[in-house]
């Protein structure tokens, strides 16, 4: 008998996702987004996102099951994002996942959102090689990771962003440029008609001390783009939007791919996996292809539909955990909105919620220990 069908539920931000995976194969998934409700605010409003998840969760799960030709009786395990993300949004997803898992009598797995992004690539390209280099680029995260066995081993951070993430830089600059939210796709579309060499935007942390060689910083680039726009406005000149967007996009793609390829070379890794929402950016993808080909590195990037937040990626990491024999989450598993990525399994428990502890060396204990510094965030009131 094969592995069970794993239902994955994602609700960390403004997308409500459900996916179904068994033995590394995607059976079906569905997605609902509240992005339009946030657009007039120029960013995600946590309360609006949480309420949207409340309305969308059940329909999205039903749609995913229908698309796969399955019923709830076919679900053998449930995986859910327990962090990081917006507190209220995470609470909605976890409550729904607990209800389903307990009603069906199947195990529940809490998973780290970013590990889900990494696992998304396995749905398209198969198991990850051991080791592989992973570049995570999204609205809230930019990290270079050395990954071995995603379901079992700790994840090594070679570098993270010191301030703004790449996607955050796109969003903030797009607002200054007068482009719509979300900023990443708007920058990408506008850049198609521009010259990427028109504006000499800086390449942050590409020179300097060796300890910064894999570290990212996009706050200065964001400020440089804002000052460029202000100079044009102050002089009463029209803003050459296409050139600005293309030059900004080129700077971001240059920094990301330069550091990722250098990390592969330094650690003797022959496969680079680029994941997260910004992995959908056309220039990031094309420049990664060029530089990996020149360096003899295999590049893996998920298809566009699996780059942004979705339930399939959560089902994928849940499926890997099930097949690895990982322990399910405890009954009182909670959320950790600011959890660091150390292990794929993330089973935080709200401080003071239990008197006992997981067995020594258990998945729950290791994951909770990795996130202990931010457990207070898990005390948010349920909706």
Order of alpha helices (4+ residues) and beta strands (2+ residues): beta-beta-beta-alpha-alpha-beta-alpha-beta-alpha-alpha-beta-beta-beta-alpha-alpha-alpha-alpha-beta-alpha-beta-alpha-alpha
